[in-house]
Amino acid sequence: MNTVKLGDEFEDKSYNIIEQALKNNDLGLIPKYCKIYRKKPYYSFRRKADIIFDLAIEVTPPKAKNPTLLYLIECKNYTSAVPVSDVATFAEYISQIEGFAIKGVFVSNNRLQSGALETVKSYGMMLIEVNDSEYNILLHRTDNLKNQNEKDIELDEKIRKTIENALLPKKIEGLKQFSAQQIQNIANTFLNEFDSSILAGAYKLDLKQLTTYLEKKYQLKVEYVNLLNNDGTKLLGYFDSKSNKILIDYTIVGTDRFPFTLAHEIAHFVLHRNLKMNQTVYNNFKDSVHNIFTQQYELKNDKNWIEWQANSFASAILMPHTSILARLIEVQRRMGVSRNQGTIYVDHQEQNRKDFHTYINYLSNYFGTSKQSVEYRLKSLSIIKMPKDVKINYASEQERIRQESIRRANEFMSRNFYD
């Protein structure tokens, strides 16, 4: 079908994606039973002539003489929204091919007009929208396809995911992989612009004053509402870049979860508000994996970096280095600790462990953050010293916080980039 041709580069990429997917068994099909074609003609009983399709996958089961399953793929390059006529024409051409179980796949680099989208749905076609900047990839089904064979549905999904994974960018445009020191420097600059006395006087951050400052300078509003994920579970907060708002679940206000949640979303505003991506891109990255040898979460992809940066920035503004060090030395002096002030040593000795919890409790109360957040900050600053075989009973709570962070991030991305 040559009505509107896609550029050779895009069509070549689509062909290579399908070919490699078959070789890797990514589609759940046995490669030797499948053949992929470019510009192959199929006979139309209505036109009494051949119709040429951009790409096609023919599946011939064992012992069968001819293909029984046919995927017809139309690749289109548009400078404006896809018109309904083009989709309808593709659907009509598919309907003229007999002798196969046929699935239509429409691949476009632009969005579909509303009428075109309804046509895709009505014909039960697979739709892959590949926008050069956002790469929105969708699969639409109609109600009359709900009873489709489970194996066919699984195959559809595997094909969609294979094309999606190959077409989506492997990096998030605009994301900088700042080091811990660079995050610290950005946080210090942010604090100094807000109130230079915080670092100079080793004070703590006043979140209420900060939110007032952000609204006045950047028109960034903070609202307290009832937040829920799509599955009905609680959501602590997210940053909505489109409306320039931070939404916080009202039930955590006044708890030790509130400061870090708010600071985490402020971090997304400061560090990530100009990133270009969508929910599909974000979801394709796996969550950070905990390394049992280093006892750290490994930053293997951009999603990991985004969350690590937000957590690091939040810790740095809630508990500035000079402030947390000054408060620690203060409590150590009160307790009569004269050696190695500014350092916390934890081992198996009962007194050292007791002192550790005293420090954590004091700093948590002073900065208004959770004990887990305090420990995270102290470890990141290398203030806590402990043998590798010593463990503090915060591991499960830290994992819970990490999962909440991931949920916040997913909602943050879906609300801001998937549209």
KOLRO-857297 format. One line per 2 residues: their letters; for each residue x, y, z of N, C-alpha, C. Coordinates in steps of 0.001 Angstrom, whole numbers. Layout:
<lumros>
A) X:Y:Z:X:Y:Z:X:Y:Z; ... $
</lumros>
This chain:
<lumros>
MN) 862:-1191:0:0:0:0:887:1225:0; 832:2013:-1113:1783:3103:-1302:1129:4473:-1264 $
TV) -52:4599:-664:-776:5863:-700:53:7000:-150; 558:6875:1058:1440:7879:1662:2656:7150:2200 $
KL) 3831:7392:1646:5018:6618:2020:5728:7201:3241; 6153:6327:4077:7001:6715:5210:8426:6823:4720 $
GD) 9218:7671:5354:10617:7786:4970:11334:6452:5076; 12290:6239:4203:13018:4969:4173:13643:4635:5520 $
EF) 14159:5628:6214:14828:5373:7476:13867:4786:8508; 12678:5352:8607:11696:4875:9571:11182:3495:9195 $
ED) 10965:3285:7914:10488:1982:7465:11554:914:7672; 12809:1268:7407:13907:324:7639:13973:-62:9112 $
KS) 13809:922:9963:13856:658:11399:12725:-281:11807; 11536:-41:11285:10406:-896:11614:10653:-2326:11160 $
YN) 11195:-2470:9968:11499:-3809:9451:12523:-4516:10335; 13587:-3793:10679:14656:-4389:11489:14153:-4787:12873 $
II) 13231:-4001:13413:12659:-4311:14729:11943:-5655:14690; 11082:-5815:13711:10319:-7056:13601:11246:-8239:13320 $
EQ) 12189:-8045:12431:13117:-9123:12071:13922:-9584:13285; 14465:-8630:14038:15263:-8986:15202:14406:-9614:16287 $
AL) 13170:-9126:16430:12260:-9684:17428:11970:-11152:17133; 11789:-11483:15879:11537:-12870:15508:12747:-13742:15808 $
KN) 13936:-13240:15494:15156:-14006:15725:15384:-14256:17215; 14984:-13285:18041:15202:-13396:19492:14063:-14108:20213 $
ND) 13072:-14562:19451:11891:-15194:20045:11128:-14246:20969; 11232:-12962:20717:10566:-11982:21565:9052:-11926:21325 $
LG) 8603:-12456:20194:7191:-12367:19865:6421:-13621:20248; 7108:-14583:20852:6428:-15813:21203:6163:-16699:20002 $
LI) 6824:-16401:18881:6671:-17184:17658:7968:-17915:17352; 7847:-19063:16728:9031:-19803:16333:9529:-19225:15007 $
PK) 10717:-18669:14993:11198:-17962:13797:11098:-18762:12507; 11359:-20065:12575:11363:-20839:11334:9968:-20985:10731 $
YC) 8936:-20650:11522:7577:-20710:11009:7077:-19326:10568; 7935:-18330:10657:7529:-16953:10332:8403:-16377:9223 $
KI) 7781:-15524:8441:8526:-14785:7417:8061:-13341:7444; 9016:-12437:7338:8692:-11015:7313:9018:-10468:5927 $
YR) 8115:-9634:5436:8264:-9116:4078:8143:-7594:4072; 8790:-7019:3092:8636:-5586:2824:7988:-5432:1455 $
KK) 6988:-4568:1408:6316:-4240:144:5816:-5484:-590; 5256:-6404:170:4746:-7621:-462:3310:-7406:-932 $
PY) 2988:-7841:-2129:1617:-7706:-2633:728:-8851:-2147; -519:-8511:-1860:-1532:-9504:-1510:-2750:-9250:-2392 $
YS) -3332:-10322:-2880:-4399:-10204:-3865:-5703:-9732:-3236; -6301:-8718:-3853:-7585:-8186:-3411:-8685:-8765:-4276 $
FR) -9659:-9461:-3625:-10745:-10075:-4379:-11684:-9015:-4954; -11698:-7815:-4350:-12571:-6752:-4840:-11944:-6004:-6013 $
RK) -10670:-5712:-5875:-9994:-4943:-6921:-9532:-5819:-8068; -9495:-7138:-7801:-8968:-8065:-8788:-7538:-7692:-9149 $
AD) -6821:-7217:-8131:-5430:-6813:-8320:-4734:-6877:-6969; -3426:-6743:-6991:-2654:-6811:-5761:-2670:-5483:-5004 $
II) -2603:-5583:-3654:-2396:-4421:-2786:-1060:-4631:-2085; -226:-3618:-2109:1107:-3723:-1511:1094:-3072:-132 $
FD) 1528:-3828:888:1596:-3322:2261:3064:-3071:2644; 3276:-2103:3530:4645:-1736:3909:5406:-2933:4472 $
LA) 4830:-3558:5505:5457:-4714:6140:4404:-5788:6370; 4848:-7027:6418:3935:-8127:6697:4683:-9252:7402 $
IE) 4003:-9904:8337:4537:-11101:8983:3583:-12245:8664; 4107:-13275:8032:3319:-14462:7741:3718:-15578:8693 $
VT) 2738:-16184:9339:2987:-17274:10281:2384:-18554:9708; 3242:-19539:9482:2810:-20826:8936:3074:-21911:9965 $
PP) 2051:-22434:10622:2240:-23463:11649:2845:-24736:11066; 3398:-25593:11933:3957:-26863:11467:2895:-27678:10717 $
KA) 3319:-28322:9662:2483:-29202:8834:1492:-28433:7973; 1421:-27125:8145:527:-26336:7290:1242:-25985:5993 $
KN) 501:-25988:4902:1109:-25677:3608:1182:-24179:3369; 249:-23451:3941:179:-22006:3717:72:-21253:5040 $
PT) 428:-19967:5041:302:-19161:6263:-1148:-19102:6721; -1324:-19113:8031:-2674:-19003:8592:-2879:-17689:9337 $
LL) -1772:-17080:9807:-1848:-15815:10532:-1021:-14769:9802; -1603:-13593:9624:-936:-12535:8869:-1044:-11205:9607 $
YL) 98:-10605:9877:144:-9248:10432:489:-8290:9298; -416:-7370:9004:-175:-6359:7983:122:-5040:8674 $
IE) 1282:-4469:8380:1786:-3305:9112:1928:-2117:8171; 1283:-1039:8513:1333:187:7728:2141:1240:8482 $
CK) 3223:1739:7905:4098:2736:8532:3918:4067:7822; 3541:5097:8560:3229:6381:7954:3955:7537:8631 $
NY) 4468:8433:7801:5178:9620:8269:4349:10845:7920; 3851:11543:8941:2964:12686:8723:3540:13959:9336 $
TS) 3224:15082:8730:3594:16378:9306:2432:16991:10074; 1262:16357:9998:87:16820:10739:-686:15593:11216 $
AV) -1772:15824:11922:-2557:14717:12468:-3015:13774:11359; -3032:12494:11668:-3393:11477:10691:-4879:11583:10362 $
PV) -5237:11727:9096:-6653:11855:8730:-7370:10523:8783; -8675:10577:9001:-9479:9373:9094:-9464:8604:7789 $
SD) -9339:9311:6677:-9381:8653:5370:-8249:7654:5190; -7058:7994:5711:-5912:7092:5554:-6097:5808:6360 $
VA) -6606:5942:7588:-6846:4770:8423:-7960:3925:7821; -9001:4575:7364:-10126:3860:6774:-9699:3113:5512 $
TF) -8828:3739:4746:-8337:3095:3531:-7522:1850:3868; -6657:1980:4889:-5853:838:5324:-6759:-295:5799 $
AE) -7766:60:6609:-8697:-945:7110:-9459:-1604:5965; -9853:-809:4999:-10574:-1341:3846:-9702:-2294:3045 $
YI) -8449:-1940:2844:-7535:-2802:2104:-7329:-4131:2822; -7224:-4068:4181:-7060:-5301:4958:-8272:-6211:4756 $
SQ) -9453:-5603:4739:-10688:-6394:4619:-10793:-7096:3275; -9995:-6674:2297:-10057:-7259:962:-9113:-8453:790 $
IE) -8359:-8763:1859:-7420:-9884:1787:-8052:-11099:2449; -8091:-12215:1740:-8725:-13417:2250:-7701:-14541:2429 $
GF) -8103:-15541:3195:-7282:-16732:3344:-6391:-16729:4566; -6507:-15687:5407:-5680:-15593:6614:-6522:-15083:7782 $
AI) -6026:-15347:8994:-6469:-14586:10157:-5575:-13359:10189; -6157:-12170:10057:-5358:-10957:9821:-5462:-9994:10999 $
KG) -4339:-9435:11344:-4272:-8366:12358:-3621:-7150:11717; -4291:-6008:11775:-3731:-4783:11224:-2952:-4014:12270 $
VF) -1813:-3470:11875:-972:-2669:12767:-687:-1349:12062; -1113:-253:12673:-926:1073:12083:133:1826:12880 $
VS) 1257:2135:12235:2361:2836:12890:2462:4236:12302; 2406:5248:13162:2455:6627:12699:3368:7454:13578 $
NN) 3979:8474:12978:4833:9373:13746:4063:10588:14252; 2753:10588:14077:1953:11721:14523:650:11214:15132 $
RL) -29:12083:15844:-1293:11713:16478:-2395:11553:15435; -3421:10816:15815:-4554:10598:14931:-5663:11596:15221 $
QS) -6338:12020:14163:-7545:12801:14354:-8560:11945:15096; -9507:12582:15770:-10464:11828:16579:-11208:10787:15751 $
GA) -11586:11147:14543:-12284:10203:13684:-11405:9038:13293; -10122:9320:13065:-9179:8262:12705:-8980:7310:13874 $
LE) -8928:7868:15086:-8760:7044:16278:-9954:6115:16468; -11147:6632:16249:-12347:5802:16371:-12368:4706:15318 $
TV) -11833:5009:14139:-11765:4001:13082:-10822:2871:13468; -9664:3235:14057:-8724:2225:14534:-9393:1321:15561 $
KS) -10113:1925:16496:-10783:1157:17534:-11842:235:16940; -12617:773:16031:-13741:-2:15484:-13273:-1215:14702 $
YG) -12097:-1122:14095:-11560:-2249:13334:-10661:-3149:14172; -10442:-2784:15438:-9633:-3618:16319:-8175:-3679:15926 $
MM) -7688:-2616:15300:-6290:-2603:14886:-5367:-2275:16054; -4134:-2690:15927:-3097:-2267:16866:-2587:-919:16389 $
LI) -2501:47:17305:-2048:1388:16967:-761:1710:17693; 236:2150:16953:1505:2569:17552:1772:3989:17092 $
EV) 1625:4942:18009:1865:6351:17702:3288:6694:18105; 4124:7004:17148:5529:7289:17421:5799:8750:17119 $
ND) 5702:9567:18166:5985:10989:18024:7460:11230:18264; 8088:12058:17446:9529:12243:17518:10008:12740:18867 $
SE) 9170:13487:19579:9615:14027:20862:9103:13235:22056; 7924:12593:21906:7331:11950:23066:7194:10435:22946 $
YN) 7146:9930:21742:7047:8493:21530:5875:7860:22289; 4684:8380:22071:3496:7784:22687:3084:6556:21893 $
IL) 3056:5421:22549:2748:4169:21879:1543:3544:22555; 487:3290:21785:-786:2868:22359:-1287:1608:21695 $
LH) -2140:895:22396:-2812:-265:21845:-4286:-118:22163; -5109:-35:21143:-6540:164:21353:-7303:-1110:21016 $
RT) -8299:-1411:21838:-9150:-2565:21582:-10612:-2134:21707; -11449:-2802:21017:-12875:-2514:21114:-13537:-3562:21984 $
DN) -14742:-3248:22421:-15456:-4178:23299:-15652:-5544:22658; -15836:-5563:21320:-16082:-6846:20687:-14822:-7691:20560 $
LK) -13686:-7168:21032:-12454:-7944:21008:-12123:-8505:22389; -12983:-8256:23375:-12694:-8708:24730:-12604:-10229:24812 $
NQ) -13313:-10902:23922:-13314:-12356:23924:-12270:-12938:22969; -11350:-12101:22552:-10307:-12565:21656:-9481:-13655:22341 $
NE) -9001:-14602:21561:-8186:-15690:22079:-7026:-15143:22899; -6826:-15719:24098:-5784:-15222:25000:-4403:-15258:24357 $
KD) -4130:-16274:23569:-2825:-16366:22911:-2644:-15240:21913; -3741:-14874:21210:-3662:-13762:20257:-3412:-12449:20985 $
IE) -4075:-12284:22135:-3893:-11070:22923:-2451:-10982:23413; -1938:-12119:23889:-553:-12153:24368:419:-11831:23238 $
LD) 141:-12354:22067:1000:-12087:20917:951:-10619:20534; -257:-10046:20534:-392:-8615:20250:468:-7791:21200 $
EK) 393:-8142:22479:1122:-7383:23491:2626:-7543:23311; 3071:-8735:22980:4507:-8953:22774:5017:-8160:21585 $
IR) 4234:-8118:20516:4636:-7333:19344:4684:-5853:19700; 3649:-5391:20407:3631:-3977:20801:4841:-3623:21646 $
KT) 5138:-4477:22653:6260:-4189:23546:7588:-4246:22816; 7711:-5165:21875:8960:-5278:21134:9217:-4024:20305 $
IE) 8185:-3578:19587:8330:-2358:18789:8550:-1161:19694; 7810:-1127:20795:7937:-31:21759:9361:63:22301 $
NA) 9897:-1062:22753:11236:-1057:23345:12306:-652:22344; 12078:-1005:21088:13071:-669:20071:12985:784:19636 $
LL) 11776:1334:19609:11608:2711:19148:11842:3743:20233; 11572:3372:21474:11717:4351:22555:13176:4690:22788 $
PK) 13463:5927:23174:14850:6301:23475:15343:5582:24720; 16634:5320:24760:17219:4643:25904:17639:5627:26995 $
KI) 17561:6904:26690:17920:7932:27653:16793:8949:27732; 16710:9633:28854:15737:10702:29025:16405:12015:28645 $
EG) 15835:12660:27646:16436:13884:27123:16476:14976:28194; 17647:15546:28376:17798:16655:29307:18235:16265:30700 $
LK) 18236:14955:31025:18618:14523:32365:20133:14547:32525; 20592:15239:33543:22016:15299:33847:22304:14384:35035 $
QF) 23335:13587:34918:23683:12655:35985:24646:13327:36965; 24053:14166:37813:24837:14902:38790:25447:13949:39815 $
SA) 26627:14291:40273:27242:13550:41370:26633:14010:42682; 26958:13296:43757:26449:13674:45074:26901:15085:45439 $
QQ) 28137:15410:45110:28651:16741:45429:27946:17815:44607; 27654:17506:43364:26951:18483:42530:25534:18722:43039 $
IQ) 24859:17648:43469:23530:17815:44065:23626:18674:45312; 24656:18433:46111:24870:19230:47325:25062:20698:46977 $
NI) 25847:20967:45933:26103:22350:45523:24829:23028:45021; 24024:22284:44251:22756:22837:43758:21826:23148:44920 $
AN) 21792:22251:45893:20950:22458:47072:21418:23667:47870; 22742:23814:48018:23283:24964:48754:22942:26280:48052 $
TF) 23064:26276:46733:22713:27476:45968:21236:27804:46143; 20411:26777:46095:18966:26950:46277:18663:27542:47652 $
LN) 19312:27010:48685:19082:27506:50049:19564:28942:50214; 20711:29246:49648:21250:30603:49762:20365:31623:49056 $
EF) 19767:31214:47928:18859:32128:47232:17592:32366:48057; 17191:31352:48786:16003:31482:49631:16315:32241:50911 $
DS) 17341:31796:51649:17699:32416:52932:19152:32062:53249; 20036:32986:53038:21471:32728:53206:21861:32447:54656 $
SI) 20988:32785:55598:21324:32573:57004:21254:31096:57396; 20574:30277:56595:20432:28857:56941:21788:28180:56976 $
LA) 22569:28352:55919:23895:27732:55880:24889:28480:56753; 24806:29797:56733:25763:30598:57502:25589:30384:59007 $
GA) 24349:30237:59441:24089:30077:60874:23810:28660:61293; 23911:27714:60353:23659:26295:60629:22253:26080:61191 $
YK) 21264:26737:60544:19877:26608:60984:19158:25530:60172; 17935:25221:60572:17117:24278:59808:16188:25039:58874 $
LD) 15677:24324:57879:14805:24920:56871:13383:25062:57400; 12785:26210:57132:11387:26444:57468:10567:26193:56199 $
LK) 9890:25049:56148:9172:24666:54939:8010:25601:54617; 7371:26113:55633:6244:27014:55387:6719:28280:54694 $
QL) 7828:28841:55179:8384:30029:54535:8878:29714:53133; 9428:28502:52956:9935:28123:51639:8799:28033:50621 $
TT) 7687:27431:50987:6576:27311:50036:6017:28686:49663; 6016:29595:50624:5583:30968:50330:6535:31624:49340 $
YL) 7831:31412:49551:8862:31953:48666:8729:31381:47245; 8512:30079:47137:8417:29435:45823:7191:29909:45053 $
EK) 6105:30131:45773:4901:30616:45106:5093:32048:44607; 5765:32850:45415:5980:34246:45035:6971:34374:43887 $
KY) 8056:33611:43920:9106:33747:42905:8831:32935:41653; 8293:31718:41810:8122:30821:40661:6661:30479:40370 $
QL) 5735:31064:41123:4316:30751:40981:4047:29257:41180; 4897:28604:41973:4722:27189:42289:3812:27058:43504 $
KV) 2660:26461:43323:1700:26327:44404:1769:24932:45032; 1518:24890:46327:1445:23618:47053:25:23464:47561 $
EY) -620:22363:47194:-1989:22111:47608:-2075:20792:48354; -2989:20720:49315:-3157:19533:50146:-4520:18927:49843 $
VN) -4497:17734:49281:-5718:17094:48808:-5693:15605:49172; -6751:14923:48818:-6802:13469:49011:-6236:12804:47761 $
LL) -5070:12202:47875:-4382:11640:46723:-4497:10127:46700; -4823:9610:45522:-4914:8170:45338:-4260:7782:44023 $
NN) -3624:6604:44005:-3126:6046:42764:-4296:5531:41942; -4011:5143:40704:-5065:4617:39852:-5679:3336:40412 $
DG) -4902:2582:41203:-5417:1340:41785:-6097:1557:43130; -6262:2825:43533:-6963:3137:44768:-6092:3226:45999 $
TK) -4798:2908:45867:-3887:3002:47001:-3482:4446:47240; -3003:4705:48447:-2634:6061:48828:-1393:6546:48080 $
LL) -1399:7796:47720:-259:8466:47103:136:9624:47998; 1413:9752:48313:1852:10804:49234:1913:12171:48575 $
GY) 2398:12230:47335:2489:13522:46673:3057:13401:45287; 2900:14459:44488:3558:14509:43187:3659:15954:42713 $
FD) 4576:16160:41781:4768:17469:41173:4152:17462:39787; 3233:18373:39551:2555:18507:38263:3140:19701:37529 $
SK) 4016:19430:36553:4710:20519:35868:3783:21319:34968; 2728:20675:34448:1836:21384:33536:1088:22504:34239 $
SN) 638:22239:35450:-71:23278:36208:839:23974:37208; 2115:23558:37243:3097:24125:38158:2609:24044:39609 $
KI) 2242:22823:40007:1734:22593:41357:2414:21380:41987; 2496:21425:43304:2868:20254:44084:1649:19867:44891 $
LI) 1198:18630:44722:47:18136:45464:523:17153:46524; 77:17376:47745:460:16538:48890:-792:15959:49523 $
DY) -737:14667:49851:-1879:14061:50518:-2061:14688:51903; -3258:15165:52174:-3506:15924:53408:-3320:15082:54671 $
TI) -3413:13746:54539:-3326:12902:55733:-1918:12824:56307; -886:13215:55535:479:13129:56065:948:14460:56649 $
VG) 146:15505:56499:519:16800:57062:608:16675:58582; 1730:17127:59145:1936:17027:60583:2620:15752:61016 $
TD) 2874:14837:60072:3595:13606:60392:5043:13723:59945; 5865:12742:60330:7269:12821:59930:7479:12467:58464 $
RF) 6432:12044:57786:6537:11788:56355:6447:13082:55544; 5764:14063:56119:5457:15271:55355:6692:16026:54861 $
PF) 7666:16351:55722:8793:17169:55249:9535:16548:54066; 9853:15251:54168:10624:14637:53093:9794:14529:51814 $
TL) 8492:14238:51956:7628:14157:50775:7588:15486:50041; 7367:16566:50785:7319:17891:50167:8669:18255:49552 $
AH) 9750:18005:50284:11086:18327:49768:11413:17505:48527; 10950:16257:48493:11168:15383:47339:10498:15962:46089 $
EI) 9267:16456:46247:8556:17039:45109:9162:18382:44704; 9647:19147:45681:10363:20388:45350:11614:20065:44544 $
AH) 12255:18953:44887:13441:18527:44143:13097:18264:42680; 11954:17621:42420:11547:17391:41037:11330:18716:40315 $
FV) 10774:19709:41016:10580:21031:40420:11920:21653:40065; 12859:21598:40978:14160:22241:40761:14981:21508:39703 $
LH) 15000:20188:39759:15918:19407:38932:15319:18857:37647; 14004:18612:37628:13451:17809:36544:12288:18427:35788 $
RN) 11940:19663:36066:10729:20208:35456:10837:20401:33947; 12053:20423:33410:12219:20626:31969:12551:19344:31211 $
LK) 12467:18200:31882:12764:16938:31203:11693:16629:30163; 12121:15983:29079:11203:15613:28011:11078:14093:27969 $
MN) 9934:13602:28394:9661:12172:28349:8187:11950:28596; 7770:10706:28549:6388:10375:28866:6351:9155:29768 $
QT) 5150:8724:30131:5025:7616:31063:5567:6320:30483; 5389:6132:29159:5885:4907:28534:7398:4822:28641 $
VY) 8062:5936:28360:9516:5972:28482:9932:5658:29907; 9291:6313:30852:9665:6157:32258:9449:4733:32748 $
NN) 8320:4146:32369:8008:2799:32825:8937:1749:32235; 9518:2045:31078:10405:1073:30453:11703:890:31234 $
FK) 12035:1843:32089:13219:1710:32918:12878:902:34156; 13748:2:34531:13521:-810:35718:13878:-31:36979 $
DS) 13268:-436:38096:13572:200:39367:14993:-144:39794; 15530:688:40653:16879:467:41154:16952:-844:41929 $
VH) 18052:-1574:41732:18254:-2866:42385:19236:-2719:43537; 18905:-3328:44658:19770:-3237:45831:20935:-4211:45709 $
NI) 22145:-3682:45854:23355:-4499:45808:23694:-4964:47221; 23646:-6275:47449:23844:-6795:48807:25288:-6635:49268 $
FT) 26214:-6408:48332:27611:-6273:48705:27937:-4839:49120; 27406:-3871:48383:27666:-2464:48716:26600:-1884:49632 $
QQ) 25458:-2627:49773:24317:-2158:50571:23793:-832:50040; 23826:-687:48716:23315:515:48075:22448:128:46890 $
YE) 21571:1063:46483:20766:847:45290:21541:1333:44080; 21656:457:43079:22476:758:41919:21722:1653:40931 $
LK) 22415:2649:40415:21827:3598:39474:22160:3137:38060; 21311:2257:37524:21598:1649:36234:20872:2314:35075 $
ND) 19888:3147:35351:19187:3816:34261:18710:5185:34725; 18108:5919:33798:17727:7304:34089:16639:7407:35152 $
KN) 15763:6425:35233:14729:6436:36272:15377:6376:37649; 16391:5515:37785:17110:5424:39059:17741:6758:39411 $
WI) 18343:7403:38412:19005:8695:38653:18007:9759:39086; 16846:9784:38469:15837:10785:38811:15444:10681:40276 $
EW) 15170:9453:40727:14733:9284:42106:15860:9500:43104; 17049:9053:42752:18198:9277:43639:18473:10769:43778 $
QA) 18411:11490:42675:18646:12933:42718:17613:13626:43596; 16345:13255:43440:15289:13889:44235:15474:13612:45718 $
NS) 15819:12372:46049:16045:12021:47454:17249:12759:48025; 18321:12834:47247:19539:13501:47717:19310:14992:47915 $
FA) 18615:15614:46965:18325:17049:47068:17430:17318:48269; 16402:16487:48460:15488:16666:49587:16241:16594:50905 $
SA) 17123:15618:51030:17913:15482:52264:18812:16686:52481; 19381:17183:51385:20338:18289:51490:19691:19600:51920 $
IL) 18428:19826:51535:17791:21084:51955:17109:20949:53313; 16640:19741:53633:16012:19551:54939:17042:19505:56056 $
MP) 18180:18916:55752:19246:18749:56746:20575:19193:56138; 20765:20501:55969:22011:20997:55374:23227:20472:56129 $
HT) 24308:20275:55408:25514:19685:55986:25971:20437:57234; 26073:21748:57115:26544:22539:58268:25587:22444:59445 $
SI) 24286:22386:59143:23276:22360:60198:23259:21031:60938; 23260:19934:60198:23182:18631:60852:24461:18318:61608 $
LA) 25599:18789:61082:26869:18586:61771:26911:19399:63060; 26436:20643:62994:26424:21501:64177:25516:20939:65264 $
RL) 24333:20445:64873:23405:19887:65862:23951:18592:66463; 24645:17799:65662:25224:16564:66177:26309:16865:67199 $
IE) 27185:17799:66865:28250:18173:67803:27656:18746:69076; 26566:19505:68929:25902:20089:70090:25407:19001:71044 $
VQ) 24719:17996:70535:24184:16943:71400:25306:16068:71946; 26367:15893:71198:27498:15109:71695:28170:15827:72865 $
RR) 28289:17121:72792:28871:17881:73896:28002:17779:75138; 26691:17841:74944:25771:17720:76079:25898:16359:76754 $
MG) 26212:15357:75935:26340:13997:76461:27745:13706:76992; 28619:14702:76895:29969:14528:77409:30921:13815:76476 $
VS) 30565:13736:75194:31454:13110:74214:32497:14134:73795; 33756:13829:74051:34819:14793:73747:35677:14383:72554 $
RN) 35665:13117:72213:36499:12634:71106:35664:12389:69851; 36269:12680:68716:35648:12411:67408:34259:13024:67280 $
QG) 34139:14274:67770:32856:14961:67622:32557:15186:66132; 31290:15016:65791:30890:15141:64385:30904:13814:63658 $
TI) 31233:12742:64399:31234:11389:63835:30431:10473:64755; 29694:9553:64155:28936:8569:64932:29502:7193:64614 $
YV) 30015:6527:65639:30556:5176:65444:29597:4168:66044; 29194:3201:65217:28245:2190:65668:28865:812:65479 $
DH) 28898:42:66551:29352:-1342:66462:28429:-2195:67323; 28905:-3307:67816:28062:-4200:68604:28006:-3824:70091 $
QE) 28778:-2828:70483:28779:-2434:71886:27464:-1728:72223; 26899:-2114:73349:25596:-1602:73748:25579:-88:73887 $
QN) 26624:500:74472:26655:1938:74693:26688:2706:73376; 27501:2220:72430:27579:2890:71132:26241:2828:70401 $
RK) 25568:1708:70504:24273:1583:69848:23228:2467:70534; 23326:2566:71846:22412:3437:72593:22651:4894:72216 $
DF) 23928:5289:72141:24254:6661:71744:23746:6954:70334; 23895:5965:69448:23439:6134:68065:21953:6497:68038 $
HT) 21133:5753:68750:19698:6018:68756:19381:7357:69411; 20183:7754:70389:19986:9074:71008:20223:10175:69985 $
YI) 21305:10058:69213:21615:11057:68186:20508:11115:67131; 20095:9935:66679:19077:9880:65631:17768:10495:66120 $
NY) 17372:10162:67340:16130:10705:67892:16193:12227:68011; 17331:12720:68480:17478:14167:68654:17408:14881:67307 $
LS) 18175:14402:66352:18215:15046:65042:16871:14936:64328; 16184:13815:64493:14864:13651:63892:13883:14668:64463 $
NY) 13911:14856:65763:13014:15838:66396:13377:17262:66000; 14672:17533:65925:15111:18902:65616:14722:19299:64195 $
FG) 14989:18414:63224:14731:18749:61823:13306:18391:61388; 12565:17708:62248:11189:17375:61918:11060:16329:60840 $
TS) 12065:15491:60677:12044:14446:59662:12044:13073:60321; 11823:12055:59530:11802:10702:60076:13213:10263:60452 $
KQ) 13299:9266:61313:14595:8723:61707:15311:8114:60508; 14540:7520:59611:15134:6924:58424:15779:7986:57538 $
SV) 15120:9145:57420:15672:10231:56618:16962:10762:57232; 16981:10843:58547:18188:11298:59244:19333:10321:58997 $
EY) 19049:9036:59143:20099:8044:58931:20611:8082:57497; 19704:8217:56536:20087:8309:55129:21030:9487:54911 $
RL) 20697:10621:55509:21514:11823:55338:22880:11659:56002; 22913:11116:57193:24185:10928:57891:25094:9964:57145 $
KS) 24514:8924:56577:25319:7976:55805:25852:8612:54530; 25030:9413:53873:25470:10051:52628:26611:11028:52871 $
LS) 26673:11580:54085:27750:12513:54441:28926:11798:55091; 28846:10471:55184:29907:9642:55784:30145:9999:57252 $
II) 29098:10463:57919:29201:10782:59340:29063:9517:60181; 28253:8574:59699:28101:7306:60405:29217:6353:59990 $
KM) 29890:5808:60968:30939:4824:60727:30512:3518:61398; 30451:2451:60651:30094:1171:61246:30708:21:60454 $
PK) 31084:-1066:61149:31571:-2264:60461:30492:-2815:59544; 30876:-3556:58515:29930:-4073:57530:28928:-5048:58135 $
DV) 29318:-5715:59228:28421:-6715:59802:27418:-6120:60774; 27443:-4791:60957:26503:-4127:61856:25317:-3620:61043 $
KI) 24123:-3900:61512:22910:-3464:60839:21995:-2759:61816; 21373:-1696:61331:20374:-975:62111:19004:-1427:61621 $
NY) 18064:-1544:62523:16765:-2105:62175:15853:-1130:61444; 16407:-485:60421:15596:422:59623:15454:-79:58189 $
AS) 15973:-1251:57881:16005:-1736:56495:14608:-1846:55894; 13693:-2464:56631:12346:-2643:56094:11656:-1308:55888 $
EQ) 11889:-391:56807:11273:931:56668:11873:1685:55494; 13164:1535:55278:13802:2185:54138:13254:1647:52829 $
ER) 12994:340:52780:12418:-241:51569:11012:300:51332; 10252:471:52418:8913:1041:52280:8989:2449:51710 $
IR) 9935:3240:52216:10105:4603:51729:10509:4595:50262; 11369:3635:49893:11804:3550:48494:10609:3247:47591 $
QE) 9742:2322:48010:8578:1974:47212:7634:3164:47095; 7463:3906:48185:6618:5101:48134:7218:6123:47183 $
SI) 8540:6216:47186:9231:7134:46285:8974:6760:44839; 9004:5459:44558:8753:4980:43203:7326:5309:42785 $
RR) 6366:5091:43704:4972:5400:43382:4799:6887:43122; 5462:7710:43943:5393:9159:43715:5940:9502:42348 $
AN) 7059:8880:42008:7700:9176:40730:6822:8759:39562; 6192:7586:39668:5327:7121:38592:4162:8080:38369 $
EF) 3558:8544:39469:2451:9483:39344:2955:10818:38812; 4130:11220:39279:4753:12463:38818:4922:12436:37307 $
MS) 5433:11309:36781:5665:11208:35354:4362:11111:34580; 3406:10337:35093:2172:10149:34365:1386:11446:34291 $
RN) 1403:12223:35360:639:13469:35357:1301:14539:34498; 2634:14434:34330:3349:15506:33659:3684:15239:32212 $
FY) 3942:13977:31838:4498:13725:30534:3652:12810:29656; 2656:12155:30225:1880:11225:29428:560:11864:29067 $
D) 485:12384:27890:-726:13062:27452:-682:13190:25934 $
</lumros>
